[in-house]
Amino acid sequence: MVTPRRTCVGCRQEAEQAELRRFVLRQGRVVADPDRSEPGRGAWLHPDPACLELARKRGGFARSFRGAANPDALEATGWPEGGAGR
């Protein structure tokens, strides 16, 4: 069986989907999609603050969502330690 793989928007390394957390864009803000069921484009990120920082510096979320994206709301949820993923 083939395991789905995705690319982290921070470090740009490919990993199994189960190792990454999915995020979606809602009203210009990046929000967690812990059930991986929200409609629309998703951005995948390792649950690592270093990857979040790289995504911010390199514009990973904006690139993934093909437009402006504000990841600041992630820290308000306590991500990655908080409930923003599996």
Buried (B, 14 or more C-beta within 10 A) or exposed (E): EEEEEBBBBBBEEEBEEEBBBBBBBEEEBBBBBEEBEBEEEBBBBBBBBEBBEBBBEBEBBBBBBEEEBEBEBBEEEEBBEEEBBE
